[in-house]
Amino acid sequence: MNQELLEDELQAVTQAGAYKSKEEVIEHALEVLLAANPQLRVDTAIELYRQEKVTLSRAAEIARLEWDTFKEKLSERGIEVAVGESPDEVQAGAALIRRLRDVS
């Protein structure tokens, strides 16, 4: 698919009224893509963490994994875990992950 057609389709979807902006369309498309591809979700979370774009807790949340399980995935790939989060932040992140899992 060429870039121009993709832009036209994004604009058409937005103009059809289902979404408020192209960014909202892209966000939803990405959510659907990651929901359909759990390994890609984990890989994406690992890459965001590796690039220091998200915290460890946020990356685990994106991956939909428990904190310890996500740390194991990082270790398997030789990525060092630098925990700069307080224990309270870690616990809050873990609680959020559990709630998200219960919803899924």
Stockholm file with secondary structure:
# STOCKHOLM 1.0

chainA/1-104         MNQELLEDELQAVTQAGAYKSKEEVIEHALEVLLAANPQLRVDTAIELYRQEKVTLSRAAEIARLEWDTFKEKLSERGIEVAVGESPDEVQAGAALIRRLRDVS
#=GR chainA/1-104 SS CCHHHHHHHHHHHHHTTSCSSHHHHHHHHHHHHHHHCHHHHHHHHHHHHHTTSSCHHHHHHHHTCCHHHHHHHHHHTTCCCCCCSCHHHHHHHHHHHHHHHHHC
#=GC SS_cons         CCHHHHHHHHHHHHHTTSCSSHHHHHHHHHHHHHHHCHHHHHHHHHHHHHTTSSCHHHHHHHHTCCHHHHHHHHHHTTCCCCCCSCHHHHHHHHHHHHHHHHHC
//
